[in-house]
C-alpha cells in the first residue's frame, strides 16, 4: 500500500462517533424483544450468555477497527487480500441473511398495537421512506450519525425511565446477579424449539451477523485513522459530486515513532468507544428491558405459557401491560412506541450498512462496476433490498415479524463465526508486525469462532434443526 501520514487522533473521551452505528444496531430487537422473552421463560440467570456475547463483540469491534484504521480499507478488502473467494463468501452471506426485514417488521407489529394499522402496511411504508431518505442525503454518513445519535439518546433515557417506573430493586438485583450465573442452562432451554432461539439471541447480544464488518466502512467514512484519505459515499441525488475512490487503501510508516504515537492515540479512542459507549450503552438498555420483563412476569402470570404455546408477541404484550399498570393505557402505548422506534432505528443502520458493504465489494472486485461509481452502486443495493423486503412482507413464507426475526438471528450466528476466522487471518497476515494483535486478543477472537460455530453445529447435529 502507498505510505501516507496518519492523522492525529481526537481526544479519547468523546460522546458519539462511528460507534453510534454499532450502538444503534446493538440496541435493537435482541435487547428489547428476544432477551426479555428468554428472561420470561427461563429467568434472569439466562443473561450470563448475553454478557459473554456482548463482551466478545466489544473485542471483535476493536479488532475490526484495527485493520480499518490502519489501512482505510474495509475488512472485506482485507479478506480479498487473504483469499478472494473468502470475500465473495461474505458477499453471498450478506444477501442471504440481511434481505429479511426482521427489525422493521417487529417494530411495525408494535406500532400496529398502538394504531391498529396492519404491521405489513407500516413495514412496507417504512421501507420506502428509508430508501427516499438515503437517496436524498448529500453525505449519507453525516445524516445517519445525526439521526441515530438522537434516536439512541431517546431510547437509552426512555427505557431507563420505564424500568424505574415499573420495576423494583429486587428486579434490578436479580438482573445484575443473573449476568454472573455462569453455566445456568435449564432443561427447557435444551430443546429443539428453544435452543436454536438461544443461539440466535446470543448472536443478537449487540450487533449481530456482519454488522461488525460493516462497522469498518463507517469508520472509514468518519475519517478514522487512514480512512481520512478515502472519499465519503454520497446519496443518489448527489452522486455526481462523488470524488474518485482509490483502488486500494494506504499504510502509515510503522517504523516512525511519531506515527506510532498517533496510532496509539487512535487505539485509545476506539477502545473508549468499544467499552464505555458500545458495551456500556448496550448493557444499560438490556438491563432496563430485563427489569421490565420481570415486572411483566409478576403481573401476567400466564405469559410463560403463552410463549411456550407459540405466541411470539406475548412478551411484548406483557411488558406493555406492565408499563401501563404504572399509570394508564397511554403509558403502554408509549412502551410500544419505543419498540417501533427501535425497529426503525435498527433498519436505518442495517439497510445502510448492507448497501455500503455490497457496494464496496462490487466497486473494487466486479469488472466494470467502477464506471457506475460507488454512490450509484450503493443506491442500487439499497433499493434492491427494499423491494425484496416488500415482496417478502406481502407474499413471503415467514409467519409474522417474530418468525422473520428468529430466522435472521440464527443465520447471523454463522456469519459471526466466519468473521472471527477472517479477522484472525487478515490482522495477522496483512498488517505490519508492530500493529498486529497480541496473543491474548487472538485467543479471544479464536474463542469467538469456536463459540459461535460450535453452538450452531451443535444445534444442527443434536436437534437436526435450524429453527423450529
N, C-alpha and C positions, 0 to 999 in steps of 0.2 A: 504494500500500500504506500502511496505517497506520504511523505512526512509533513505534517503541519503542526503549528503550535497549539497546545491545549489551552483553552480559555481559563481564566481564573474562576474558581468555584464560588458560588454565592455563599452566604452565611449558612452554617449547618442547621441552625434553628430557624424554621420558617413555618408558614401556615399551610399552604397547599401548592402543589406543582403538578407534575405529570402523575404523581401518585393518586391524584383525585380520580383518575380513571379506574385504577385498581380498587380504590375505596368504593367508588360508585358501583362497580361490579361485585365487590365483596359484600357490601351492604345490600344484598339482594334477596332473592326468594329462598336461598338456603337458610339465611338467618331469620327471616320473617315467616317462612312457611314450612320448610322441610324439617328444620331442627326443632321448632316448637311442637310439631306433630310427633316427632320421636320422643320428646320430653313427656308429652301427654300419654304416650304409650308405655314408655319404659322408665320414666322418672328422670330427674336432673343428673343422675350419675352417669347417664349415657354421654354426657358432654365432654368426658375426657377424650373421646375420639375427635370432637371438634377442636379441642386445644392442640392436639397433635397435628391436625390438618392445617389449622391457620398458622401455627408456628413454622411448620415445614414450608408453607407458602411464602412466609416472610423471608426465609433463607433463599428460596428459589428466586424471589424478586431481586435480592441483592446480586445473585449470580447472573440473572438475565441482564441487569444493569451493567455488570462488569464488561461484557462484550460490547454492548451498545454504546456505552460512554467512551470506551477505548478506541472504537473504530468509526462510529457514526453509522454503522450498518445494523440491520435488523438481525435477530437470531436466525431468521430464515436464510439470509445471505450467508451467515456463518455455517449453517447446516449444509448449504450447497457447496461451500468450500471443502467441507469434510467428505461429502458423498452426495452428489446431486440428486439421486433418487430419494434420499432422506428428506430433502426439501419438498419434493413432489408428494411424498407421503403426507406431509402436513397440509399441503395444498388440498389434497383429496379429503383428509380427515376434517378440515375446516368446513368443507361443503357438506359432508355427511352429518356433522354434529350441529352446526350453527345456522342451518337454514330453518330450523324448527323454532317458531315464535313462542317459546315457552314462557319467558318472563312477562312479556306483554299480555299474553292470554290470561295468565294468572292474575295480573293486576286488573285486567278488564273484568274478570269474574267478580273481583271485589267491588269494582265500580258498578256492576250490574245490581248488586245488593243495595246500593245507595239509590240508584236512579231508576232501576227497572229496565234500563236499556240492555238488550241482549249482549252478552260478552263478545260474541262473534262480530257484531256490528262495531262496537267500540274498538276492538283489536284491529279490525281492518282499517278504520278511520285513522287510528293511531299510527299504523304502519305508513300510510300515505303521508301523514303530517311529518313523520320523521324524515322521509325522503325529500319533501319540499324544503324543510328547514336546512338540511345539509346541502342541498343543491344551491340554495340562495346565498349561503355563507361565503364571505370573501376568503378568510383563512379558517378552515374548519377547526383546527386545534384551539384557536383563541375562543371561538364560540363555545365549544364543548367545555373547556376548562371553566369558563364563567358560569355557564348554566349548571353544570354538575356541582360546582362549589356551593351554589345557592341551595340546590336540592339536598346535598349532603348535610349542610348545616341545619336545614329544616327537619330532616329525618332524625339526626342524632339528638337534637334537643327535644323534638316531639316525642320520640319513643321513650326517652328518659322520663319525661313528664307523665306519659301514660302509665308507665310501670310504677312510678312513685304513687300515683293516684289509686291504683287497684291492688298493688302488691303489698307484701308485709316484709318485715325484717327477716323473718324466718324463710320466706321465699328467696330473698337475696342471699342469705347464708347458705341455703342448700344449693343454690345456683353456683356459688363460688366453690363450695366444697366438692360439688359434683364434677368439677373440672379435673379434680385430682383423684377420682375414684378409678385409678388405672386398673385395667383388667376386667372391669364390670361388663359382662355381656349376659343379659337374661336369656333364658331358654327360648322365649318367644321371638327374640331377635334372630336366632339361628334357624330361620325357616325360609323356604323358597319365596315366600311373599315379601318378607321384610329385610332379609339380609342384603339383597341387591339394592333396596332403597337406602339402607345404611351406607353401603359402599358409595352410592351416588351422593349421599348427603355429606360424606367426608370430602368428596371432591368439591362440593359446594360450600365448604368451610372457607369462605373467602372467595376470590375469583376462581372460577373453575375452568377446566379444559385448557384451551390455548390462549386464554386471556393474558396470562403471564408473558407469553411470547409476543403478543401484540403490544404489550407494555413497552417493548424495546422500540417500537415505532413511535409511540407517544413521547418517549424520552428524546428521540431524535428530533421530532417536530418542536419540542420545547427548547431545543438548543443545548441540551445537557451534554457536557463533555465534547467529544468530537462531532456530535450532532449539530454544533454551531456552524459547521461548514456545509450542511446539507439543506437545500431549499424546503420550504413548507408546502404541504398539499393544500390546494385551493378548491373551493366549491365549483360546481359545473358552470355556474353563471360567470365566474371569473377565471375559468380555465385558460383563457387567452393570455392572462398575465403571469402564467407559470414560468418559473425560471428553469433552466436546463438542469436535469438531475444527473449528477456524476455517475459514471459506470461502476464505481466502487467507492468504498469508504476511505478513511485516512487513518494514520497512526502517528502518535507523538513519539519523540525520542526518549525511550526509557532509560538511556544512559545519562541523560541530562538531569542533575539533581533538582533544578528549578522546575522542570516538567513533572518530576516525580512528586515534588511538594504539592503542585497543583492537583495531581492525580489523587493524592491522599485527601485533599480537601473535597474533591468530588465524592470520594468514598464515604467520608463523614456525612456529607449532605444526603446521600441516598440511604445510608444506614439510619439516619434520623427518620427519613421517610418510611422505611420499612417497619421499624419497631415502634416509634412513637405515634405516627399517623396511621399507617395501614393496619398494623396489629392492634394498636390501641383503640382506634375508632370501630373497627370490625368487632372487637371483643365487647366494647361498651354496648353496641346495638344488640348483639346477640344475648347479652346479659339481660337487657331490658325486655326482650321478647321471651326469654325463658321465665323471668319473673311473671310476666303476663300469662304465659301458658299455665303456670302452676296455679295462679289465681283462677284461671278459667276452669281447671280441673275440679276445683272445690265447688264452683257454682254450677257446673254442668257435669253431674256425676255420671252421666251416660255417654260422655264424649268418647271415651276409650272404646266402648262397644260400637259406637257409630263408625269410628275409624277402622276398626277391625272388620266391620261389615262391608267396608268398601266405600264409605262416604269420604271422598277425597277432600271436600271442603269443610268437613266437620270441625277441624282445628281452627280455621279462620272464623267460622261462625261462633265457636265457643269463646274465642278471645274477644271478638266484637261484643258479645253479650256481657262478658266480664267488664269491659271498659264502660259499657252503657250503664252497668249497675252502680258506677261511681257517681252518676248524675242523672242522665236521661238518655233516651234513644239517640239523641243528637250526637252524643259522645261515641256511641257505637258506629255511627256513620263517619265520624272523624277518623276512627281507627281504620275503617275500611278505605278511607281516602288515602291514608298513609300507605296501605298495601298497594293501591292503584298507583301511587306516586313512585313506589319502589319498582314496580313493573316498568313504568315509563323510564325511570332513571337507568335501570339495567339495560333496557332496549336501546336507548341512545348510545350507551357505551359499547354494547355488543355489535350493533349494526355498523357503527363507525369503525370499530376495530376489525371486524371481519372484512369489510371493504378495503380498509387500509392494508391489511396483510395480503389479501389476494392480489390487490393492485401492485404491491411492491414486488411480489414474486413474478407476476406476469410481465411487468415492465422490464425487469432485468433478465428474464430467462425464457420468455416466449418470443420466438422470432417474429419480427415485425411489429411488436407491441409498442416499441418506443415512439413510433410515429404518431400514436394517439395521445401520448402524454399521460403522466400518472394521474392527473386530476380527472381526466375523462375515463380512465380505467376504473378509478375509484367510484365514479358515478354509475358506471355500467354494473359493477358488482353490487352496489348499494340497491339499485332499482331491481336487479335480478333477485336478490334475496327478499325484497319486499313483495314482489309479485308472487314468488313461490310461497311466501308466508301466507298471503291472502288465499291462494289456492288450497293450501293445507287447512286453513281455518274454515273455509267454506265446504270443501269436499274431501278433506284428508281422513285418514284412518284413525287418528287419535281420539280417545274418549274424553274430551273436555280438556281444560287447561292443566289439571293436575297430572293427567297421563302424559301430556307433552313435556311437562317439567321433569317428571321422573325419568323419562327416556333420555332427555338432554343430560341429566345429571349422571346417569350410568355411563353413557357414551363418553362423557368428559373424563372419566377416570382413566380410560385407555389412553387418551391424548396426554394426560398428565404424566403417566408412567413413561411414555415415549419421550416427552420433552425433557425429563430428568436425564435420560440416557444421552440425548442430544446435547444437553448443556455440559455434561462431563466431557464429551468429545470436543466440542467447539472451544470451550475455555482452556482446556489442557493441551490442545494441539494447535490452535490458531493464534493464541496470544503469546507475546514475548514472556520469557520466564519471570522477569521481575514483577509482572502484574497477574500472573496466574493464581488460581485459588489455592489456599492452604490445604493440607491433608485432611484436617477435620471438616472443612467445608465440603470436600469431595465425598467424605464418608456420609455426611448428612444428605447430600443430593443422591448418593447411591442408595441410601436407605429409602428415600422417597420413591425411587424407581421400583424397588422391591415391594414397598408398602402398597403402592397403587396397583401395580400389575399383579402382585400376589393376591390381593383381595379380589380383583376382577376375575382371575382364572380360578381361584378357589370357588367363587360363586358359580362359575360355568361348569366346573367339573364336579363339585359337590352336589349342586342342585339342578344342574342341567338347564339353567335359565339365565337370561339377561335381566328381564323384568317379567313379573307375573301380572 
